[in-house]
């Protein structure tokens, strides 16, 4: 009996190692999306590679899940073998389990191979197009010039892609601007976005959470958290020759774009708070923020 259990445990261990090795060799070299990931592991993914900066993530929960499944499979198989009699029955049981494991792995490989490539987010003129998370097209007023895009990992937890449209003076001081951000948690990060809903607006048939704020000292705010998405934004704009004023006012539009709430879409409108045009109450400011762009779909 002990020898039987040892053989069963060895068989399960070899089967799971072989399935994960096969999954590794079947893993594509890269994702079809610039912010996408490729995975390997069976039955749960244990490794992910990709994202904006070719970020590698070891998924501990997947490894624990695989070990747990292997242990359960070993116990179930041992119990099944104990109920059977004769070597012929044992051989048939092991053969059926091996065939079942190979079929599951082949099905997963075929599903991966049939995945259609997706396009990246692009800007054409005044129109920003995103094919997913969310699928949306935004058109900005001609007064706002496209200033570029950047990608980075935020706090080692989320992948971010930003786009900027600015209205600046002759000295490239920003009078108004739009900052568009696509953000999502990395694989293996157990988290979701959760915002208090105090005020909402409808844009393009979707509900967005909105809030506004004044920043009296931009430099101090950026120094307080130099790794924030705002700090990345300021650094990027500076690299393009643009300057934010010390006092700004911003209006933010936020929408969660998937059921698990792991991805969000943000539009931030920023004004120079020292300018005369930046007056008015919050409702007037919200109206100005909504005036400079249109959601086409």
C-alpha positions as CSV (number, residue, x, y, z in Angstrom):
1,X,0.0,0.0,0.0
2,X,2.8,2.4,0.8
3,X,4.5,1.7,-2.5
4,X,1.2,2.4,-4.2
5,X,0.8,5.8,-2.5
6,X,4.4,6.6,-3.4
7,X,3.8,5.8,-7.0
8,X,0.6,7.8,-7.1
9,X,2.3,10.9,-5.5
10,X,5.2,10.6,-8.0
11,X,2.8,10.3,-10.9
12,X,0.8,13.4,-9.8
13,X,4.0,15.4,-9.2
14,X,5.4,14.5,-12.6
15,X,2.1,15.3,-14.3
16,X,1.8,18.7,-12.8
17,X,5.4,19.6,-13.5
18,X,5.0,18.4,-17.1
19,X,1.8,20.4,-17.5
20,X,3.5,23.6,-16.2
21,X,6.5,23.0,-18.4
22,X,4.3,22.6,-21.4
23,X,2.5,25.8,-20.5
24,X,5.8,27.6,-20.2
25,X,6.9,26.5,-23.7
26,X,3.5,27.5,-25.1
27,X,3.7,31.0,-23.6
28,X,3.9,33.7,-26.4
29,X,7.0,35.9,-26.5
30,X,4.9,39.0,-25.8
31,X,1.4,40.3,-25.5
32,X,-0.5,41.7,-28.5
33,X,-1.3,44.8,-26.4
34,X,1.4,47.1,-25.1
35,X,-0.2,47.1,-21.7
36,X,-1.0,43.4,-21.8
37,X,0.5,40.3,-20.1
38,X,1.3,36.8,-21.1
39,X,1.0,34.0,-18.5
40,X,2.1,30.4,-17.8
41,X,1.1,27.9,-15.2
42,X,-1.4,25.1,-14.9
43,X,-4.2,24.9,-13.7
44,X,-3.5,28.4,-12.2
45,X,-1.1,31.0,-13.6
46,X,2.1,31.3,-11.6
47,X,4.0,33.8,-13.7
48,X,3.1,36.9,-15.8
49,X,5.3,39.0,-18.0
50,X,4.5,42.2,-19.9
51,X,2.9,45.5,-19.2
52,X,4.3,48.9,-20.2
53,X,7.8,48.3,-19.0
54,X,8.1,44.5,-19.5
55,X,7.2,43.9,-15.8
56,X,7.6,40.3,-14.5
57,X,5.3,39.1,-11.7
58,X,5.5,35.9,-9.8
59,X,2.0,34.9,-8.7
60,X,2.2,33.3,-5.3
61,X,-1.5,32.7,-5.1
62,X,-1.3,30.6,-8.3
63,X,1.5,28.5,-7.0
64,X,-0.3,27.8,-3.7
65,X,-3.4,26.9,-5.7
66,X,-1.5,24.5,-7.9
67,X,0.1,22.8,-4.9
68,X,-3.3,22.5,-3.2
69,X,-4.9,21.0,-6.4
70,X,-2.0,18.5,-6.6
71,X,-2.5,17.4,-3.0
72,X,-6.2,17.0,-3.5
73,X,-5.7,15.1,-6.7
74,X,-3.2,12.8,-4.9
75,X,-5.6,12.1,-2.1
76,X,-8.5,11.5,-4.5
77,X,-6.4,9.2,-6.6
78,X,-5.1,7.2,-3.6
79,X,-8.7,6.7,-2.4
80,X,-9.9,5.6,-5.8
81,X,-7.0,3.1,-6.2
82,X,-7.8,1.7,-2.7
83,X,-11.3,1.0,-3.9
84,X,-10.1,-0.8,-7.0
85,X,-8.5,-4.2,-7.1
86,X,-5.8,-5.6,-9.4
87,X,-3.0,-3.9,-11.3
88,X,-5.1,-3.8,-14.4
89,X,-7.6,-1.5,-12.7
90,X,-4.8,0.7,-11.4
91,X,-3.2,1.0,-14.8
92,X,-6.5,2.0,-16.4
93,X,-7.1,4.6,-13.7
94,X,-3.7,6.2,-14.2
95,X,-4.1,6.2,-17.9
96,X,-7.5,7.9,-17.8
97,X,-6.2,10.6,-15.5
98,X,-3.1,11.2,-17.7
99,X,-5.4,11.5,-20.8
100,X,-7.7,13.9,-18.9
101,X,-4.8,16.1,-17.9
102,X,-3.4,16.3,-21.4
103,X,-6.9,17.2,-22.8
104,X,-7.2,20.1,-20.4
105,X,-3.8,21.4,-21.2
106,X,-4.4,21.1,-25.0
107,X,-7.7,23.0,-24.6
108,X,-6.0,25.8,-22.8
109,X,-3.3,26.0,-25.4
110,X,-5.8,26.2,-28.2
111,X,-7.7,28.9,-26.4
112,X,-4.5,30.9,-26.1
113,X,-3.6,30.4,-29.7
114,X,-7.0,31.5,-30.9
115,X,-6.9,34.9,-29.1
116,X,-7.2,37.7,-31.6
117,X,-4.6,40.5,-31.6
118,X,-5.7,43.8,-30.2
119,X,-4.6,47.3,-31.2
120,X,-2.9,49.8,-29.0
121,X,-4.3,53.2,-28.0
122,X,-3.6,55.9,-30.6
123,X,-4.1,59.6,-31.2
124,X,-5.1,60.8,-34.6
125,X,-5.4,64.6,-34.8
126,X,-7.6,65.6,-31.9
127,X,-9.1,62.1,-31.4
128,X,-7.8,59.6,-28.8
129,X,-8.9,56.1,-29.5
130,X,-8.8,53.2,-27.0
131,X,-9.8,49.7,-28.1
132,X,-10.3,48.3,-24.6
133,X,-10.6,49.1,-20.9
134,X,-12.6,51.0,-22.0
135,X,-13.4,51.0,-25.6
136,X,-13.8,54.7,-26.2
137,X,-13.0,57.6,-28.6
138,X,-12.5,61.2,-27.2
139,X,-12.2,64.3,-29.3
140,X,-10.6,67.4,-27.9
141,X,-11.1,71.0,-28.8
142,X,-8.7,72.4,-31.4
143,X,-7.3,74.8,-28.8
144,X,-5.7,71.9,-27.0
145,X,-2.5,70.6,-28.6
146,X,-1.5,66.9,-28.2
147,X,1.7,66.9,-26.1
148,X,2.4,63.1,-26.0
149,X,2.0,60.0,-24.1
150,X,3.9,57.9,-21.5
151,X,3.6,54.6,-19.7
152,X,4.9,53.5,-16.3
153,X,4.3,51.3,-13.3
154,X,2.7,53.1,-10.4
155,X,3.8,52.2,-6.9
156,X,4.8,48.7,-8.2
157,X,1.1,47.9,-8.1
158,X,-0.6,49.3,-11.2
159,X,0.2,49.9,-14.9
160,X,-0.6,53.4,-16.2
161,X,-0.9,54.9,-19.7
162,X,-1.3,58.7,-19.9
163,X,-2.1,61.1,-22.8
164,X,-1.9,64.9,-22.6
165,X,-3.6,67.7,-24.5
166,X,-2.5,71.2,-23.5
167,X,-3.4,74.9,-24.1
168,X,-0.2,76.9,-23.4
169,X,1.0,80.4,-23.9
170,X,4.1,81.5,-26.0
171,X,6.4,80.7,-23.0
172,X,4.8,77.2,-22.9
173,X,3.2,77.9,-19.5
174,X,0.1,75.8,-19.3
175,X,-3.1,77.7,-19.1
176,X,-5.4,74.7,-19.5
177,X,-4.9,71.0,-20.2
178,X,-6.5,67.6,-20.3
179,X,-4.7,64.6,-18.7
180,X,-6.2,61.2,-19.7
181,X,-5.2,58.1,-17.8
182,X,-5.8,54.4,-18.3
183,X,-4.9,52.5,-15.1
184,X,-5.2,48.9,-13.9
185,X,-3.7,46.7,-11.2
186,X,-0.9,44.3,-12.1
187,X,-1.6,40.5,-12.1
188,X,-1.0,39.1,-8.6
189,X,-2.0,42.3,-6.8
190,X,-5.1,41.5,-4.8
191,X,-6.8,44.9,-4.9
192,X,-9.7,46.8,-6.5
193,X,-10.7,50.5,-6.9
194,X,-13.2,51.8,-4.5
195,X,-14.3,55.5,-4.6
196,X,-16.8,57.3,-2.5
197,X,-19.6,58.4,-4.8
198,X,-20.4,62.0,-3.8
199,X,-21.3,63.5,-7.3
200,X,-21.7,62.0,-10.8
201,X,-22.2,63.1,-14.3
202,X,-23.3,61.3,-17.5
203,X,-20.8,61.4,-20.4
204,X,-21.4,59.4,-23.5
205,X,-24.0,57.3,-21.8
206,X,-21.7,56.3,-18.9
207,X,-21.7,57.5,-15.3
208,X,-18.5,59.2,-14.1
209,X,-17.6,60.0,-10.5
210,X,-16.5,63.7,-10.4
211,X,-14.6,65.9,-7.9
212,X,-12.7,69.1,-8.0
213,X,-10.0,70.7,-6.0
214,X,-7.5,73.6,-5.8
215,X,-3.8,73.1,-5.3
216,X,-2.2,76.3,-3.9
217,X,1.4,75.1,-4.0
218,X,2.0,72.5,-6.8
219,X,5.8,72.1,-6.0
220,X,5.1,71.2,-2.4
221,X,2.3,68.8,-3.4
222,X,4.7,67.0,-5.8
223,X,7.5,66.8,-3.3
224,X,5.2,65.2,-0.8
225,X,4.7,62.2,-3.1
226,X,7.3,62.1,-5.8
227,X,6.2,58.7,-7.0
228,X,2.6,59.7,-7.7
229,X,0.9,59.8,-11.1
230,X,0.7,63.5,-10.7
231,X,4.5,63.7,-10.2
232,X,5.0,61.5,-13.3
233,X,2.7,63.9,-15.2
234,X,4.6,67.0,-14.1
235,X,8.0,65.4,-15.0
236,X,6.7,64.4,-18.5
237,X,5.4,67.8,-19.2
238,X,8.6,69.5,-18.1
239,X,10.6,67.1,-20.4
240,X,8.4,68.5,-23.3
241,X,9.2,72.1,-22.3
242,X,5.9,72.8,-20.6
243,X,5.4,74.4,-17.2
244,X,2.6,74.1,-14.7
245,X,1.8,77.1,-12.6
246,X,2.2,77.0,-8.8
247,X,-1.5,77.4,-8.2
248,X,-3.9,75.1,-10.2
249,X,-7.5,74.0,-10.2
250,X,-8.5,70.6,-11.4
251,X,-11.7,68.7,-12.2
252,X,-11.5,64.9,-12.3
253,X,-13.8,62.4,-14.1
254,X,-13.4,58.7,-13.0
255,X,-15.1,55.6,-14.4
256,X,-14.4,52.0,-13.3
257,X,-14.4,49.9,-16.5
258,X,-14.6,46.3,-15.5
259,X,-16.7,44.2,-13.2
260,X,-13.9,43.3,-10.7
261,X,-13.1,47.0,-10.5
262,X,-9.4,46.5,-11.2
263,X,-9.2,49.0,-14.1
264,X,-10.2,52.6,-14.2
265,X,-10.4,55.4,-16.8
266,X,-9.7,59.0,-15.7
267,X,-9.9,62.4,-17.4
268,X,-8.5,65.3,-15.5
269,X,-9.0,68.9,-16.6
270,X,-6.5,71.4,-15.1
271,X,-6.6,75.3,-15.2
272,X,-4.1,77.9,-14.0
273,X,-5.9,79.0,-10.9
274,X,-4.2,82.4,-11.0
275,X,-5.8,83.3,-14.3
276,X,-8.9,85.4,-14.4
277,X,-10.7,82.9,-16.5
278,X,-10.5,80.3,-13.6
279,X,-13.1,82.0,-11.5
280,X,-16.7,80.8,-10.8
281,X,-18.2,78.2,-8.5
282,X,-17.8,74.4,-8.8
283,X,-20.7,74.1,-11.3
284,X,-19.3,76.6,-13.6
285,X,-15.8,75.0,-13.4
286,X,-17.4,71.6,-14.2
287,X,-19.2,73.1,-17.2
288,X,-15.8,74.4,-18.5
289,X,-14.2,71.1,-18.0
290,X,-16.9,69.3,-20.0
291,X,-16.8,71.8,-22.8
292,X,-13.3,71.0,-24.1
293,X,-13.9,67.4,-25.1
294,X,-16.5,65.1,-26.5
295,X,-17.0,61.4,-26.2
296,X,-17.6,60.0,-29.7
297,X,-18.5,56.5,-28.5
